[in-house]
Each structure stands twice: as structure tokens, then as C-alpha cells.
């Protein structure tokens, strides 16, 4: 009996960690959204949220849950970096293979872009523009990188600069390639929970010659409020080999230029980030 209780306790803890990661990733969630996402009852979700609230990790509101205002940047960024870290590392290696000497690249405030910034090719002259404080700090002292920081109002929750100043500054620039991510992919659309983030990502999409979307397999069929674009609006979509075959087929049938990052660290794609991944397709 005690063994069964122990297994159930581990399952509950695991589910609550996943709920916390989901709330941190999206900034909040509705009860019904969590019920559907985690395939459990409303009562169970209420108990989970109550426990997380008692630990001071989230704040319950009518019909849902939001993040706490205090200590948000550290909590949000750390949890988002930890979530699907293996998948994001693999995706970043593939994304890096699209970068060439002398490129001007734009990196959004996503944690996948932050991981990419840590793997930028050394000794390769680049210009990097970003609204992410974390990325700017990461590459500020890199010898071969010219850094352009997009200003605006600093938002600790995202460790990024957002708002009208950021959007206006972005419009005055031009870049070769944008690397960006989103909170969710559903029905071949890319979504994010926060309007301020959407505006900044849209501004970046409008000043580049090539758009590359980096999206880990855990973000498919997840709900977020604001639609940013269709997957077909991107020149390249990179996901990991954990993506469901049904999702993969649907993207390829729609004409998405899909690249798959292998999660097998022994594979050449995973080690060297080749652009000819294990699955790549375009509309015929």
C-alpha cells in the first residue's frame, strides 16, 4: 500500500511541476485549459493550484492562475530555460548551421534564442540585434560579435525590453535572419500569451529577409491567446525529433520547410547541426 502511495505522490509532484512550467511559460492559464492540457479533473487542478499557491509559486485568480509579481524574472527565466532543455539545445545546434560569416541576425527574447546565443560560432564576425537582456549580457564581450540592443521598457518577467520604443527602434533596422520562438503551435499557427511580446516579435519579422522559427515538440497543441503568424509565414521551421508523426505530416503537407533536430546525441545532426536533418520537406 505504501508503495502505491509513493508512486501516486511522485505522479502528483511531477504533474505540479509540469503545471508550474506551463504557467510560467504562458504567464497564466485558465482552469479549463489546464484540465484539457493535463487530462484530469477540475477538482484535481484546483488542488494542484492551491498547493502551488501555498508554496508562493503562483497566484490563484477567478477561473485560473497567474504568475506572482515578485521574483518573477528569476523564476520565469530559470523555469523556461529548464523546460525542454534537451530539445532546445538540439534545435539551437541546427539553427546555428544557418548562420554565415558577416550575417546580421536578430534574436528574440525566447529561451531557445538564448541557448542559440550560447552556441554562436566562435571566430565568425556577426552583428546580433536583440531585445533580450540575457542574450545581450551573454554576448556583450564576444570579440567577433557586434551587439545592437533594442531598447524599450524592461520587463523582468521576460528579462527583455518591450513596448513602443522597442518596436520603433526595430523598424529602423534591417537584418538577414530572425531566429525566434513562440509559446504554442496549434492548427499550423504560432501563438504567444502576451500581446507586448507578440508586437515585438511581429516587428522583428518585418525587418528580416529570412524568418526561422525554433519550436520544441512540447509546444505543439498547446493553447495561448494571441496568434502571431502561420507556420507557412516562416522560411524555416525547426523542431526536434520528439514531434508527433501526425504533426510532422501536417506541416509537410502544408508546405512548411521543416527541419528536424535529432535528440540522439550520437547522431551527426545533433553533434554538428547540419541543415539536412532527419526530416525536411517543402510543398511540391
ROZA-398501 format. One record per residue (C-alpha): residue number from 1; residue in one letter; x, y, z. Coordinates in pm, 1 decimal, padded with zeros to 6 digits. Last residue first. Layout:
BEGIN
[atom NUM, A, [X, Y, Z]]
...
This chain:
BEGIN
[atom 284, X, [00576.2, 02010.5, -05405.2]]
[atom 283, X, [00543.6, 02171.8, -05062.0]]
[atom 282, X, [00866.8, 02156.9, -04874.4]]
[atom 281, X, [01025.2, 01891.3, -04663.4]]
[atom 280, X, [01294.8, 01801.7, -04416.8]]
[atom 279, X, [01316.5, 01505.3, -04187.6]]
[atom 278, X, [01638.3, 01358.6, -04045.6]]
[atom 277, X, [01808.6, 01693.9, -04086.5]]
[atom 276, X, [01978.9, 01848.0, -04387.0]]
[atom 275, X, [02068.3, 02169.1, -04202.1]]
[atom 274, X, [02359.9, 02006.4, -04024.0]]
[atom 273, X, [02382.3, 02089.7, -03651.5]]
[atom 272, X, [02715.9, 01917.0, -03590.0]]
[atom 271, X, [02655.7, 01689.7, -03294.4]]
[atom 270, X, [02278.6, 01652.0, -03320.2]]
[atom 269, X, [02274.8, 01612.0, -03695.5]]
[atom 268, X, [02572.4, 01374.6, -03685.9]]
[atom 267, X, [02385.7, 01137.7, -03449.9]]
[atom 266, X, [02534.8, 01025.8, -03119.0]]
[atom 265, X, [02343.2, 01291.5, -02928.3]]
[atom 264, X, [02016.0, 01133.5, -03033.1]]
[atom 263, X, [01765.5, 01416.1, -02985.4]]
[atom 262, X, [01778.0, 01481.9, -03359.6]]
[atom 261, X, [01679.5, 01828.1, -03478.6]]
[atom 260, X, [01413.6, 01807.9, -03750.2]]
[atom 259, X, [01396.1, 02068.1, -04024.4]]
[atom 258, X, [01064.1, 02163.0, -04181.9]]
[atom 257, X, [01010.4, 02391.5, -04478.7]]
[atom 256, X, [00633.3, 02407.8, -04424.9]]
[atom 255, X, [00437.2, 02323.4, -04739.4]]
[atom 254, X, [00103.9, 02245.5, -04574.5]]
[atom 253, X, [00158.8, 01872.8, -04634.7]]
[atom 252, X, [00492.2, 01898.3, -04457.0]]
[atom 251, X, [00334.1, 02061.3, -04154.3]]
[atom 250, X, [00055.5, 01802.5, -04130.7]]
[atom 249, X, [00298.3, 01516.1, -04169.2]]
[atom 248, X, [00515.7, 01639.4, -03884.0]]
[atom 247, X, [00218.0, 01696.9, -03658.0]]
[atom 246, X, [00086.1, 01345.2, -03724.9]]
[atom 245, X, [00433.2, 01198.9, -03672.1]]
[atom 244, X, [00444.2, 01355.5, -03326.9]]
[atom 243, X, [00740.8, 01580.8, -03251.1]]
[atom 242, X, [01010.8, 01423.2, -03033.9]]
[atom 241, X, [01258.2, 01452.5, -03320.4]]
[atom 240, X, [01301.9, 01821.8, -03250.1]]
[atom 239, X, [01162.1, 02131.9, -03419.2]]
[atom 238, X, [01298.4, 02377.0, -03672.3]]
[atom 237, X, [01070.5, 02578.1, -03900.8]]
[atom 236, X, [01232.0, 02754.4, -04196.4]]
[atom 235, X, [01113.4, 03031.9, -04426.9]]
[atom 234, X, [00839.8, 03125.5, -04183.4]]
[atom 233, X, [00497.3, 03252.3, -04292.5]]
[atom 232, X, [00399.8, 02888.1, -04355.1]]
[atom 231, X, [00391.9, 02834.8, -03978.8]]
[atom 230, X, [00107.7, 03086.5, -03969.8]]
[atom 229, X, [00161.6, 03403.5, -03771.2]]
[atom 228, X, [00141.6, 03570.9, -03431.9]]
[atom 227, X, [-00184.9, 03441.4, -03286.2]]
[atom 226, X, [-00256.4, 03565.4, -02935.5]]
[atom 225, X, [-00409.3, 03365.6, -02650.7]]
[atom 224, X, [-00200.6, 03054.6, -02599.0]]
[atom 223, X, [-00311.0, 02689.9, -02609.2]]
[atom 222, X, [-00073.6, 02396.1, -02653.9]]
[atom 221, X, [-00121.6, 02157.5, -02948.1]]
[atom 220, X, [00253.3, 02162.4, -03015.4]]
[atom 219, X, [00473.4, 02327.9, -02755.0]]
[atom 218, X, [00633.8, 02008.6, -02624.3]]
[atom 217, X, [00794.5, 01940.9, -02963.7]]
[atom 216, X, [01030.5, 02236.5, -02936.6]]
[atom 215, X, [00980.6, 02535.9, -03162.6]]
[atom 214, X, [01250.9, 02734.1, -03339.8]]
[atom 213, X, [01102.4, 02954.2, -03612.8]]
[atom 212, X, [01341.6, 03091.4, -03875.0]]
[atom 211, X, [01246.2, 03402.5, -04069.8]]
[atom 210, X, [01456.4, 03518.6, -04364.3]]
[atom 209, X, [01499.2, 03862.6, -04524.0]]
[atom 208, X, [01438.3, 04048.0, -04198.4]]
[atom 207, X, [01267.4, 04370.2, -04090.2]]
[atom 206, X, [00901.0, 04262.4, -04066.6]]
[atom 205, X, [00957.7, 03953.5, -03850.5]]
[atom 204, X, [01127.1, 04172.3, -03589.1]]
[atom 203, X, [00822.1, 04398.6, -03563.0]]
[atom 202, X, [00598.6, 04091.4, -03532.0]]
[atom 201, X, [00814.3, 03955.5, -03249.3]]
[atom 200, X, [00788.0, 04288.1, -03066.1]]
[atom 199, X, [00412.2, 04310.9, -03107.0]]
[atom 198, X, [00362.6, 03949.0, -02997.2]]
[atom 197, X, [00570.7, 04003.3, -02682.5]]
[atom 196, X, [00358.3, 04300.4, -02583.1]]
[atom 195, X, [00041.7, 04098.8, -02652.0]]
[atom 194, X, [00140.8, 03817.7, -02414.6]]
[atom 193, X, [00015.8, 03458.6, -02444.5]]
[atom 192, X, [00200.9, 03365.9, -02761.3]]
[atom 191, X, [00083.6, 03178.6, -03069.5]]
[atom 190, X, [00217.1, 03020.5, -03391.0]]
[atom 189, X, [-00046.9, 02872.2, -03622.9]]
[atom 188, X, [-00047.8, 02538.6, -03805.2]]
[atom 187, X, [-00362.4, 02433.8, -03615.9]]
[atom 186, X, [-00185.0, 02490.5, -03283.9]]
[atom 185, X, [00168.6, 02592.4, -03201.7]]
[atom 184, X, [00242.7, 02743.5, -02862.5]]
[atom 183, X, [00467.6, 02972.3, -02662.4]]
[atom 182, X, [00670.6, 03111.6, -02952.0]]
[atom 181, X, [01028.0, 03102.9, -03080.6]]
[atom 180, X, [01253.9, 03329.4, -03280.9]]
[atom 179, X, [01560.8, 03338.4, -03503.1]]
[atom 178, X, [01546.6, 03628.0, -03746.0]]
[atom 177, X, [01778.4, 03635.0, -04046.0]]
[atom 176, X, [01942.9, 03893.7, -04270.8]]
[atom 175, X, [01871.9, 04205.2, -04066.3]]
[atom 174, X, [01735.6, 04556.8, -04121.5]]
[atom 173, X, [01687.5, 04845.8, -03878.5]]
[atom 172, X, [01460.7, 05149.6, -03833.3]]
[atom 171, X, [01155.1, 04934.3, -03760.1]]
[atom 170, X, [01330.5, 04777.0, -03460.0]]
[atom 169, X, [01374.0, 05110.6, -03287.9]]
[atom 168, X, [01002.7, 05180.8, -03323.7]]
[atom 167, X, [00907.0, 04841.1, -03178.6]]
[atom 166, X, [01148.2, 04868.5, -02886.2]]
[atom 165, X, [01034.7, 05220.0, -02805.5]]
[atom 164, X, [00668.4, 05113.8, -02830.3]]
[atom 163, X, [00695.3, 04831.1, -02579.7]]
[atom 162, X, [00941.0, 04559.2, -02489.6]]
[atom 161, X, [01288.7, 04511.6, -02342.6]]
[atom 160, X, [01361.1, 04165.7, -02206.7]]
[atom 159, X, [01422.9, 03961.6, -01893.1]]
[atom 158, X, [01082.0, 03806.5, -01963.3]]
[atom 157, X, [00934.9, 03857.7, -01616.1]]
[atom 156, X, [01172.5, 04145.4, -01552.4]]
[atom 155, X, [01013.3, 04359.2, -01826.1]]
[atom 154, X, [01242.0, 04646.8, -01930.5]]
[atom 153, X, [01073.8, 04924.8, -02122.6]]
[atom 152, X, [01229.7, 04987.4, -02460.0]]
[atom 151, X, [01567.3, 04943.8, -02622.2]]
[atom 150, X, [01689.0, 04705.2, -02890.0]]
[atom 149, X, [02048.0, 04611.8, -02811.0]]
[atom 148, X, [02280.0, 04601.4, -03110.2]]
[atom 147, X, [02585.7, 04383.2, -03049.9]]
[atom 146, X, [02880.6, 04348.4, -03287.4]]
[atom 145, X, [03018.0, 03998.6, -03238.6]]
[atom 144, X, [03376.2, 03891.9, -03306.7]]
[atom 143, X, [03525.8, 03957.2, -02963.6]]
[atom 142, X, [03232.2, 03839.2, -02752.3]]
[atom 141, X, [03211.4, 04071.3, -02452.0]]
[atom 140, X, [02842.1, 04156.3, -02478.5]]
[atom 139, X, [02742.5, 03805.9, -02591.4]]
[atom 138, X, [02573.6, 03670.3, -02278.3]]
[atom 137, X, [02470.1, 04010.3, -02140.8]]
[atom 136, X, [02287.8, 04091.2, -02464.8]]
[atom 135, X, [02127.6, 03746.8, -02461.7]]
[atom 134, X, [02000.2, 03790.1, -02106.2]]
[atom 133, X, [01877.7, 04144.9, -02167.1]]
[atom 132, X, [01674.8, 04023.2, -02463.4]]
[atom 131, X, [01564.3, 04283.4, -02718.4]]
[atom 130, X, [01816.3, 04153.6, -02969.9]]
[atom 129, X, [02041.5, 04256.1, -03256.4]]
[atom 128, X, [02345.7, 04048.4, -03343.7]]
[atom 127, X, [02610.7, 04151.4, -03593.7]]
[atom 126, X, [02848.4, 03872.4, -03681.0]]
[atom 125, X, [03217.3, 03805.2, -03740.3]]
[atom 124, X, [03282.3, 03429.8, -03704.4]]
[atom 123, X, [03566.7, 03341.0, -03466.6]]
[atom 122, X, [03333.6, 03139.1, -03247.1]]
[atom 121, X, [03010.9, 03002.5, -03394.5]]
[atom 120, X, [02709.8, 03104.0, -03183.6]]
[atom 119, X, [02633.9, 02834.6, -02925.5]]
[atom 118, X, [02547.0, 03049.1, -02624.0]]
[atom 117, X, [02333.2, 03277.5, -02839.7]]
[atom 116, X, [02136.6, 02970.9, -02951.3]]
[atom 115, X, [02051.9, 02895.6, -02587.8]]
[atom 114, X, [01920.9, 03249.5, -02551.9]]
[atom 113, X, [01723.6, 03209.7, -02873.2]]
[atom 112, X, [01561.4, 02898.9, -02724.3]]
[atom 111, X, [01492.2, 03096.4, -02405.4]]
[atom 110, X, [01288.3, 03342.3, -02609.8]]
[atom 109, X, [01366.7, 03716.2, -02614.3]]
[atom 108, X, [01406.5, 03739.3, -02991.4]]
[atom 107, X, [01734.9, 03702.9, -03178.2]]
[atom 106, X, [01804.1, 03909.7, -03489.7]]
[atom 105, X, [02093.4, 03824.3, -03719.4]]
[atom 104, X, [02321.6, 04040.1, -03930.4]]
[atom 103, X, [02543.2, 03795.5, -04113.9]]
[atom 102, X, [02913.4, 03861.4, -04171.7]]
[atom 101, X, [03014.0, 03496.2, -04163.3]]
[atom 100, X, [02718.9, 03260.5, -04202.1]]
[atom 99, X, [02440.6, 03142.5, -03970.6]]
[atom 98, X, [02204.5, 02865.4, -04086.9]]
[atom 97, X, [02407.2, 02595.1, -03908.5]]
[atom 96, X, [02340.0, 02771.5, -03577.9]]
[atom 95, X, [01971.1, 02680.6, -03607.2]]
[atom 94, X, [02055.7, 02308.5, -03610.1]]
[atom 93, X, [02258.0, 02339.3, -03290.3]]
[atom 92, X, [01985.7, 02555.1, -03134.2]]
[atom 91, X, [01723.7, 02287.3, -03203.4]]
[atom 90, X, [01929.7, 02023.4, -03023.3]]
[atom 89, X, [01983.8, 02250.4, -02723.4]]
[atom 88, X, [01614.5, 02338.0, -02718.3]]
[atom 87, X, [01514.0, 01970.9, -02713.2]]
[atom 86, X, [01748.3, 01893.2, -02426.0]]
[atom 85, X, [01629.1, 02199.0, -02234.0]]
[atom 84, X, [01262.0, 02103.9, -02266.6]]
[atom 83, X, [01182.6, 02321.7, -01963.1]]
[atom 82, X, [01494.0, 02422.4, -01772.7]]
[atom 81, X, [01537.6, 02752.0, -01956.8]]
[atom 80, X, [01168.5, 02829.5, -01905.6]]
[atom 79, X, [01196.9, 02752.1, -01535.9]]
[atom 78, X, [01504.2, 02968.8, -01489.3]]
[atom 77, X, [01354.3, 03251.7, -01695.3]]
[atom 76, X, [01025.0, 03256.7, -01508.2]]
[atom 75, X, [01155.1, 03219.3, -01153.7]]
[atom 74, X, [01440.9, 03466.0, -01189.5]]
[atom 73, X, [01230.4, 03723.7, -01369.2]]
[atom 72, X, [00925.3, 03682.7, -01145.9]]
[atom 71, X, [01082.8, 03740.3, -00809.2]]
[atom 70, X, [00772.7, 03927.0, -00703.4]]
[atom 69, X, [00481.7, 03969.7, -00944.8]]
[atom 68, X, [00343.9, 03619.4, -00895.0]]
[atom 67, X, [00238.8, 03425.6, -01200.1]]
[atom 66, X, [-00124.2, 03378.3, -01288.9]]
[atom 65, X, [-00395.8, 03119.0, -01220.6]]
[atom 64, X, [-00746.5, 03043.5, -01338.9]]
[atom 63, X, [-01119.4, 03093.7, -01314.0]]
[atom 62, X, [-01104.9, 03371.3, -01057.1]]
[atom 61, X, [-00742.6, 03416.9, -00960.9]]
[atom 60, X, [-00489.4, 03185.9, -00798.2]]
[atom 59, X, [-00137.6, 03327.7, -00760.7]]
[atom 58, X, [00167.2, 03115.9, -00836.1]]
[atom 57, X, [00488.4, 02995.5, -00669.2]]
[atom 56, X, [00423.8, 03100.2, -00308.4]]
[atom 55, X, [00425.8, 02742.1, -00181.4]]
[atom 54, X, [00060.8, 02780.0, -00077.5]]
[atom 53, X, [-00015.7, 02888.9, -00435.4]]
[atom 52, X, [00143.8, 02574.2, -00573.8]]
[atom 51, X, [-00065.7, 02361.2, -00336.4]]
[atom 50, X, [-00384.8, 02551.7, -00422.9]]
[atom 49, X, [-00305.6, 02514.9, -00791.5]]
[atom 48, X, [-00270.3, 02139.0, -00754.6]]
[atom 47, X, [-00589.5, 02106.8, -00553.9]]
[atom 46, X, [-00783.4, 02315.7, -00808.7]]
[atom 45, X, [-00637.5, 02102.8, -01089.3]]
[atom 44, X, [-00753.0, 01785.5, -00914.2]]
[atom 43, X, [-01102.7, 01924.2, -00862.4]]
[atom 42, X, [-01125.7, 02030.7, -01226.6]]
[atom 41, X, [-01048.5, 01675.5, -01332.0]]
[atom 40, X, [-00751.0, 01542.5, -01529.1]]
[atom 39, X, [-00624.1, 01529.0, -01885.2]]
[atom 38, X, [-00324.1, 01758.2, -01825.2]]
[atom 37, X, [-00386.4, 02004.9, -02107.6]]
[atom 36, X, [-00764.4, 01972.6, -02100.5]]
[atom 35, X, [-00793.7, 02035.3, -01727.1]]
[atom 34, X, [-00526.0, 02306.0, -01753.1]]
[atom 33, X, [-00721.6, 02496.0, -02019.2]]
[atom 32, X, [-01041.6, 02453.3, -01821.8]]
[atom 31, X, [-00875.5, 02613.9, -01518.1]]
[atom 30, X, [-00743.8, 02908.9, -01720.1]]
[atom 29, X, [-00373.8, 02978.7, -01753.8]]
[atom 28, X, [-00105.4, 03230.8, -01670.0]]
[atom 27, X, [00219.1, 03382.6, -01795.6]]
[atom 26, X, [00246.5, 03128.9, -02076.4]]
[atom 25, X, [00583.4, 02971.3, -01996.3]]
[atom 24, X, [00547.6, 03024.5, -01622.9]]
[atom 23, X, [00201.8, 02867.3, -01623.8]]
[atom 22, X, [00325.2, 02568.7, -01825.4]]
[atom 21, X, [00631.8, 02519.4, -01605.9]]
[atom 20, X, [00412.8, 02534.0, -01294.3]]
[atom 19, X, [00169.2, 02281.1, -01441.0]]
[atom 18, X, [00457.4, 02049.8, -01533.0]]
[atom 17, X, [00599.3, 02073.6, -01181.3]]
[atom 16, X, [00251.8, 02002.0, -01044.3]]
[atom 15, X, [00220.6, 01695.7, -01264.9]]
[atom 14, X, [00555.5, 01560.5, -01149.7]]
[atom 13, X, [00466.7, 01612.7, -00785.5]]
[atom 12, X, [00132.7, 01436.0, -00832.4]]
[atom 11, X, [00296.2, 01143.3, -01011.2]]
[atom 10, X, [00560.8, 01115.2, -00741.1]]
[atom 9, X, [00290.6, 01109.4, -00472.3]]
[atom 8, X, [00095.0, 00843.8, -00664.1]]
[atom 7, X, [00404.8, 00623.7, -00682.8]]
[atom 6, X, [00468.5, 00666.3, -00311.4]]
[atom 5, X, [00108.1, 00587.6, -00225.8]]
[atom 4, X, [00128.4, 00269.5, -00431.2]]
[atom 3, X, [00444.3, 00165.6, -00249.3]]
[atom 2, X, [00281.4, 00238.4, 00089.1]]
[atom 1, X, [00000.0, 00000.0, 00000.0]]
